[in-house]
Amino acid sequence: MAVGLLPPHDLLPVAGVRLAVTEAGIRYAGRRDLTLIAADEGTQVAGVFTRNRFSAAPVVVAQRHLSSGTPIRALVINTGNANAGTGAAGLQAAEDACRVVAVALDCPPESVLPFSTGVIGEPVDLAGKISAALPALKIHLDENHWEIAAAAIMTTDTIPKACSRQIDLDGQKVTVTGMAKGSGMIRPDMATMLAYMATDAPLQGEALQQCLQDAMAQSFNRITVDGDTSTNDACILIATGKIAAEPISRVEDSRYAPLCSVITEVAQFLAQAIVRDGEGASKFIPIQIAGGRNEEECLQVAYRMAHSPLIKTAFFASDPNWGRLLAAIGSAGVDDLEVDKVQVSLGETRIVRDGARDPDYTEAAGQAVMAEAEIPVRVDLGRGLASATIWTCDLSYDYVRINADYRS
């Protein structure tokens, strides 16, 4: 069960964006596995994608279509088959999927972005199954279908992940709604598993892409479940410009910062939801590294801790084995680290002072903190003023079970 995460509620429609889901039989019968997102004319779209060299066919095609300059009118998302490791046939399948959607929506194939998630290396007749499902999808397109779409894009997720926020801009209320899926194979590199955010703000051009990248840097690129970067990672920001306001095309525009702040808030909620629903997770663990010489150094230490199986299993066992924390910090590659300046705390309990056990620390205090479902870890390196925070989870028996049974 996801740690401290409830099903989405009170999701707000975004003018100019309609969604629909249906059962297409991509891998399993009897489950909603195909999602269509349609955007009105005038919509602008930005995206970031995995840097995995084995990028899935839909990633390659989506990047190609985005860079073509053709206005994006639709996104098609399937679960059950990743269409990754499928070579030329997979690329053709992704292009064919865009083609059949384009015919149904009367737009160019380059106006369609494809996305897939599921098992890697399996061939699939995407175009045929999507074509058969399109009549049902077109009929059910609706701006209020964010919640069912969030459920339809799940794979090993246990709970849909979506939220909405609003902000006043130019005297009008602007809406930002987003959804994401992801539970395992999570350590994003410029994206997350699959995430889609939309706003009715008139954000466009370079400002749109920069806003997405700024939001990513403080959200999806700060999470890890298991350290594995997917072949299919993608995050999309849709801006319909439906509110009556002058376009925001420059980051210097006074409206850019507050709008991007709200989009970042949505992205952070979704990113943390992915970690809270990490495969088999029972603990949510923010790791803050302070006192670094630069942010890169802080992130280096944070990820070394977050990827340590010894640390992750200790958290699962609620065992305050703080020696594992020190071992990870010391092996993070900060070669000139002065260990006698390092401080470590679990929640409000300081366990290490000046590189050694805090004289006031007790095992009972450590166990009390570790018994909580959310356990903030704070490390001060004592080297500078930089800081960084990432979010991770523990490693449980269920993680092994889920991944051992994934293809069955």
C-alpha positions as CSV (number, residue, x, y, z in Angstrom):
1,M,0.0,0.0,0.0
2,A,1.3,3.4,-0.9
3,V,2.9,5.3,2.0
4,G,0.6,8.2,3.0
5,L,-1.0,8.5,-0.4
6,L,-4.7,8.6,-1.1
7,P,-6.6,8.2,-4.4
8,P,-6.9,11.4,-6.3
9,H,-10.0,13.5,-5.8
10,D,-11.3,16.9,-6.9
11,L,-9.3,16.9,-10.1
12,L,-10.0,19.9,-12.2
13,P,-10.6,19.9,-16.0
14,V,-8.2,21.9,-18.2
15,A,-10.0,23.7,-20.9
16,G,-8.9,22.4,-24.3
17,V,-7.8,19.0,-23.1
18,R,-10.1,15.9,-23.3
19,L,-9.3,12.3,-22.3
20,A,-10.7,8.9,-22.8
21,V,-9.7,5.3,-21.9
22,T,-10.8,1.9,-23.2
23,E,-9.9,-1.8,-23.2
24,A,-7.7,-2.6,-26.2
25,G,-6.3,-6.0,-25.2
26,I,-2.7,-4.8,-25.5
27,R,-1.5,-7.6,-23.2
28,Y,-4.3,-8.6,-20.9
29,A,-8.0,-8.9,-21.5
30,G,-10.5,-7.0,-19.3
31,R,-8.4,-4.0,-18.3
32,R,-8.3,-0.4,-19.5
33,D,-5.0,-0.2,-21.2
34,L,-5.3,2.5,-23.8
35,T,-5.6,6.2,-23.2
36,L,-6.2,9.0,-25.7
37,I,-5.6,12.7,-24.8
38,A,-6.9,15.2,-27.4
39,A,-5.8,18.8,-27.4
40,D,-7.6,21.8,-29.1
41,E,-6.0,23.7,-31.9
42,G,-3.5,26.3,-30.7
43,T,-2.2,24.1,-27.9
44,Q,1.5,24.0,-27.4
45,V,3.4,21.0,-26.0
46,A,6.8,20.5,-24.4
47,G,8.5,17.2,-23.5
48,V,11.5,15.7,-21.8
49,F,12.5,12.0,-22.3
50,T,14.8,9.3,-21.0
51,R,18.4,9.4,-21.9
52,N,18.6,5.6,-21.8
53,R,20.5,4.6,-25.0
54,F,17.9,1.8,-25.5
55,S,15.1,4.4,-25.7
56,A,11.8,2.8,-26.6
57,A,10.4,3.2,-30.1
58,P,7.6,5.6,-28.9
59,V,10.2,7.8,-27.2
60,V,12.1,8.1,-30.5
61,V,9.0,8.8,-32.5
62,A,7.6,11.3,-29.9
63,Q,10.9,13.2,-30.0
64,R,10.8,13.2,-33.7
65,H,7.3,14.5,-33.9
66,L,7.9,17.2,-31.3
67,S,11.0,18.5,-33.1
68,S,9.1,18.6,-36.5
69,G,7.3,21.8,-35.4
70,T,3.9,20.3,-36.3
71,P,1.3,21.4,-33.7
72,I,0.5,18.5,-31.4
73,R,-3.1,17.5,-31.3
74,A,-3.1,14.1,-29.5
75,L,-1.3,11.8,-27.2
76,V,-1.9,8.0,-27.3
77,I,-0.7,5.9,-24.3
78,N,-0.7,2.1,-24.0
79,T,0.1,-0.1,-21.1
80,G,1.1,-3.7,-21.1
81,N,3.8,-3.5,-23.8
82,A,6.8,-1.1,-23.7
83,N,7.6,-1.4,-27.4
84,A,11.2,-1.2,-26.4
85,G,14.0,-3.4,-27.7
86,T,11.9,-4.0,-30.8
87,G,14.1,-2.5,-33.5
88,A,12.8,-1.3,-36.8
89,A,9.5,-3.1,-36.4
90,G,8.9,-1.3,-33.1
91,L,9.5,2.1,-34.7
92,Q,7.1,1.2,-37.5
93,A,4.5,0.1,-34.9
94,A,4.8,3.5,-33.1
95,E,4.5,5.4,-36.4
96,D,1.5,3.3,-37.4
97,A,-0.2,4.0,-34.1
98,C,0.2,7.7,-34.7
99,R,-1.1,7.3,-38.2
100,V,-4.4,5.6,-37.2
101,V,-5.0,8.2,-34.5
102,A,-4.3,11.0,-36.9
103,V,-6.8,9.6,-39.4
104,A,-9.5,9.4,-36.6
105,L,-8.8,12.9,-35.4
106,D,-8.2,14.4,-38.9
107,C,-4.7,15.7,-38.2
108,P,-1.2,14.9,-39.5
109,P,0.5,11.9,-38.0
110,E,3.3,14.2,-36.7
111,S,0.6,15.8,-34.6
112,V,0.3,12.6,-32.5
113,L,2.7,11.6,-29.7
114,P,2.9,7.9,-28.8
115,F,3.8,6.5,-25.3
116,S,4.1,3.0,-24.1
117,T,4.8,1.2,-20.8
118,G,5.0,-2.4,-19.9
119,V,7.1,-5.4,-20.8
120,I,10.3,-4.7,-22.8
121,G,11.2,-6.7,-25.9
122,E,7.7,-8.1,-26.8
123,P,6.4,-7.5,-30.4
124,V,2.8,-6.1,-30.6
125,D,0.3,-5.0,-33.2
126,L,-0.3,-1.6,-31.7
127,A,-1.9,0.0,-34.8
128,G,-4.4,-2.8,-35.2
129,K,-5.5,-2.8,-31.6
130,I,-5.6,1.0,-31.4
131,S,-7.5,1.3,-34.6
132,A,-10.1,-1.1,-33.3
133,A,-10.4,0.8,-30.0
134,L,-10.6,4.3,-31.5
135,P,-14.3,4.5,-32.0
136,A,-14.9,3.9,-28.3
137,L,-12.1,6.4,-27.4
138,K,-13.5,9.2,-29.6
139,I,-17.0,8.8,-28.2
140,H,-15.8,9.1,-24.6
141,L,-13.4,12.0,-24.9
142,D,-14.2,14.3,-22.0
143,E,-12.3,17.0,-20.1
144,N,-13.4,15.4,-16.8
145,H,-11.6,12.0,-17.3
146,W,-8.3,12.7,-15.6
147,E,-9.0,10.3,-12.8
148,I,-9.8,7.3,-15.0
149,A,-6.9,8.1,-17.2
150,A,-4.6,8.1,-14.2
151,A,-5.8,4.6,-13.4
152,A,-5.5,3.4,-17.0
153,I,-1.8,4.3,-17.4
154,M,-0.8,2.2,-14.3
155,T,1.3,-1.0,-14.4
156,T,2.6,-2.2,-11.1
157,D,1.3,1.0,-9.4
158,T,-1.2,0.3,-6.6
159,I,-2.9,3.6,-6.7
160,P,-3.6,6.3,-9.4
161,K,-1.5,9.4,-9.1
162,A,-3.0,12.8,-10.0
163,C,-3.6,16.3,-8.6
164,S,-4.8,19.8,-9.5
165,R,-3.7,23.2,-8.5
166,Q,-4.9,26.7,-9.4
167,I,-3.4,30.2,-9.4
168,D,-4.7,33.7,-10.1
169,L,-3.0,35.2,-13.2
170,D,-4.0,38.4,-14.8
171,G,-7.1,38.4,-12.7
172,Q,-8.1,35.0,-14.0
173,K,-7.9,31.6,-12.4
174,V,-5.4,29.3,-14.1
175,T,-5.6,25.5,-13.7
176,V,-2.8,23.0,-13.7
177,T,-3.7,19.3,-13.6
178,G,-1.4,16.4,-13.9
179,M,-1.1,12.6,-13.7
180,A,1.8,10.2,-13.6
181,K,2.5,6.5,-13.4
182,G,5.5,4.7,-12.0
183,S,6.4,2.4,-9.1
184,G,9.5,0.5,-10.0
185,M,12.4,1.0,-12.5
186,I,12.6,4.5,-11.1
187,R,15.6,6.7,-11.3
188,P,14.7,9.3,-13.9
189,D,17.2,11.0,-16.2
190,M,15.4,14.0,-17.6
191,A,12.0,12.5,-17.0
192,T,10.0,9.9,-15.1
193,M,8.2,6.8,-16.1
194,L,5.2,8.6,-17.6
195,A,3.8,11.9,-16.6
196,Y,1.4,14.4,-18.2
197,M,0.6,17.9,-17.0
198,A,-1.7,20.4,-18.6
199,T,-2.6,24.0,-18.0
200,D,-4.9,26.5,-19.6
201,A,-2.3,29.3,-19.2
202,P,-0.9,30.9,-22.4
203,L,2.6,29.5,-21.8
204,Q,4.4,28.9,-25.1
205,G,7.7,28.7,-26.9
206,E,11.0,28.7,-25.0
207,A,9.2,29.6,-21.8
208,L,7.1,26.4,-22.0
209,Q,10.1,24.2,-22.4
210,Q,12.1,26.0,-19.8
211,C,9.2,25.8,-17.3
212,L,9.0,22.0,-17.8
213,Q,12.8,21.6,-17.4
214,D,12.7,23.8,-14.2
215,A,9.9,21.8,-12.8
216,M,11.6,18.5,-13.6
217,A,14.8,19.6,-11.9
218,Q,13.0,19.9,-8.6
219,S,10.7,17.0,-8.9
220,F,11.0,13.9,-11.2
221,N,14.7,14.3,-11.4
222,R,15.0,14.1,-7.6
223,I,13.4,10.7,-7.0
224,T,14.6,7.1,-7.0
225,V,13.0,3.8,-6.0
226,D,15.7,1.3,-7.2
227,G,18.2,3.3,-9.3
228,D,17.1,1.9,-12.6
229,T,16.3,4.3,-15.4
230,S,13.5,3.2,-17.7
231,T,13.7,2.9,-21.5
232,N,10.3,4.7,-21.8
233,D,10.6,7.7,-19.4
234,A,8.6,10.7,-20.7
235,C,7.1,13.8,-19.2
236,I,4.9,16.2,-21.1
237,L,3.6,19.7,-20.4
238,I,0.5,20.8,-22.4
239,A,-0.5,24.5,-22.5
240,T,-3.8,25.2,-24.2
241,G,-3.8,29.0,-23.7
242,K,-7.5,29.0,-23.2
243,I,-7.6,31.8,-20.7
244,A,-7.8,35.3,-22.2
245,A,-4.4,36.7,-21.5
246,E,-1.3,37.8,-23.4
247,P,1.1,34.9,-24.2
248,I,3.9,34.1,-21.8
249,S,6.8,33.4,-24.1
250,R,9.7,34.7,-22.1
251,V,11.0,33.6,-18.7
252,E,11.5,37.3,-17.9
253,D,7.7,37.8,-18.0
254,S,6.6,38.6,-14.4
255,R,3.9,35.9,-14.7
256,Y,6.4,33.1,-15.5
257,A,7.8,32.5,-12.1
258,P,4.5,32.2,-10.2
259,L,3.0,30.0,-12.9
260,C,6.1,27.8,-13.1
261,S,6.0,27.5,-9.3
262,V,2.5,26.0,-9.4
263,I,3.5,23.6,-12.2
264,T,6.5,22.6,-10.1
265,E,4.2,22.0,-7.1
266,V,2.1,19.6,-9.2
267,A,5.2,17.9,-10.5
268,Q,6.6,17.5,-7.0
269,F,3.4,15.9,-5.8
270,L,3.4,13.4,-8.6
271,A,7.1,12.6,-8.2
272,Q,6.7,12.0,-4.5
273,A,3.6,9.9,-5.2
274,I,5.7,7.6,-7.4
275,V,8.2,7.1,-4.5
276,R,5.4,6.6,-2.0
277,D,4.0,3.9,-4.2
278,G,7.4,2.4,-4.9
279,E,7.1,-1.4,-5.5
280,G,6.7,-2.9,-2.0
281,A,7.5,0.4,-0.3
282,S,6.6,0.8,3.4
283,K,8.6,3.9,4.2
284,F,8.9,7.3,2.5
285,I,12.4,8.8,3.0
286,P,13.3,12.4,2.1
287,I,17.1,12.7,2.1
288,Q,18.5,16.2,2.5
289,I,22.2,16.8,2.2
290,A,23.4,20.2,3.4
291,G,26.8,21.8,3.9
292,G,28.1,20.8,0.5
293,R,30.4,22.8,-1.7
294,N,28.0,22.6,-4.6
295,E,24.6,21.0,-5.4
296,E,26.2,18.3,-7.6
297,E,28.2,17.0,-4.6
298,C,25.1,17.0,-2.4
299,L,23.2,15.0,-4.9
300,Q,26.1,12.6,-5.3
301,V,26.0,11.8,-1.5
302,A,22.2,11.7,-1.5
303,Y,21.9,9.1,-4.3
304,R,24.7,7.0,-2.8
305,M,22.6,6.7,0.3
306,A,19.3,6.2,-1.5
307,H,20.7,3.4,-3.6
308,S,22.4,1.4,-0.8
309,P,20.5,-1.9,-0.3
310,L,21.9,-2.0,3.2
311,I,20.3,1.3,4.1
312,K,17.1,0.6,2.3
313,T,16.6,-2.8,4.0
314,A,17.5,-1.3,7.4
315,F,14.7,1.3,6.9
316,F,12.3,-1.6,6.0
317,A,13.2,-3.4,9.2
318,S,12.9,-0.1,11.2
319,D,16.5,-0.7,12.4
320,P,18.4,2.4,13.3
321,N,21.7,0.9,12.0
322,W,23.3,4.3,11.5
323,G,26.7,2.8,10.7
324,R,25.3,2.0,7.2
325,L,24.5,5.7,6.7
326,L,28.1,6.6,7.5
327,A,29.5,3.9,5.2
328,A,27.4,5.3,2.3
329,I,28.4,8.9,3.0
330,G,32.0,7.9,3.2
331,S,31.9,6.0,-0.1
332,A,30.1,8.6,-2.1
333,G,33.2,9.8,-3.8
334,V,33.8,13.0,-1.8
335,D,37.5,12.2,-1.4
336,D,38.5,15.2,0.7
337,L,35.5,14.9,3.1
338,E,36.5,15.8,6.6
339,V,34.5,13.2,8.6
340,D,34.8,15.0,11.9
341,K,32.6,17.8,10.5
342,V,29.7,15.5,9.4
343,Q,26.3,15.6,11.3
344,V,23.5,13.1,10.7
345,S,19.9,13.2,11.9
346,L,16.9,11.0,11.5
347,G,13.8,13.2,11.9
348,E,14.5,15.4,14.9
349,T,16.9,12.9,16.4
350,R,20.6,13.6,15.8
351,I,22.5,10.3,15.7
352,V,25.9,11.6,14.6
353,R,27.7,14.7,15.8
354,D,31.1,15.7,14.4
355,G,31.6,12.3,12.7
356,A,30.8,10.1,15.7
357,R,27.8,8.9,17.7
358,D,26.1,11.8,19.3
359,P,26.5,11.5,23.1
360,D,22.8,12.2,23.6
361,Y,21.7,9.6,21.1
362,T,19.9,6.5,22.4
363,E,18.9,3.4,20.6
364,A,15.3,3.8,21.8
365,A,15.2,7.3,20.2
366,G,16.5,5.9,16.9
367,Q,14.0,3.0,16.9
368,A,11.1,5.4,17.6
369,V,12.0,7.5,14.5
370,M,12.5,4.4,12.3
371,A,9.1,3.1,13.3
372,E,7.4,6.0,11.5
373,A,6.1,5.7,7.9
374,E,8.0,8.9,6.9
375,I,11.6,9.2,8.0
376,P,13.5,12.4,7.0
377,V,17.2,11.9,6.8
378,R,19.4,15.0,7.1
379,V,23.2,15.1,6.6
380,D,25.4,18.2,7.0
381,L,28.8,17.7,5.3
382,G,30.3,20.8,6.9
383,R,32.0,21.9,3.7
384,G,29.9,24.8,2.3
385,L,26.5,26.3,1.8
386,A,25.0,24.1,-0.9
387,S,22.1,21.7,-0.3
388,A,19.9,19.3,-2.2
389,T,16.9,17.0,-1.4
390,I,15.8,13.8,-3.0
391,W,13.0,11.4,-2.2
392,T,13.3,7.6,-1.9
393,C,11.8,4.6,-0.2
394,D,12.8,1.4,1.5
395,L,13.4,-2.0,0.0
396,S,11.0,-4.8,1.1
397,Y,10.3,-8.4,0.4
398,D,7.5,-7.3,-1.9
399,Y,9.9,-5.5,-4.2
400,V,11.6,-8.9,-5.0
401,R,8.3,-10.6,-5.3
402,I,6.7,-8.0,-7.6
403,N,9.7,-8.0,-10.0
404,A,10.2,-11.7,-9.9
405,D,6.6,-12.2,-11.0
406,Y,6.4,-9.2,-13.3
407,R,6.1,-11.1,-16.6
408,S,3.9,-13.9,-15.4
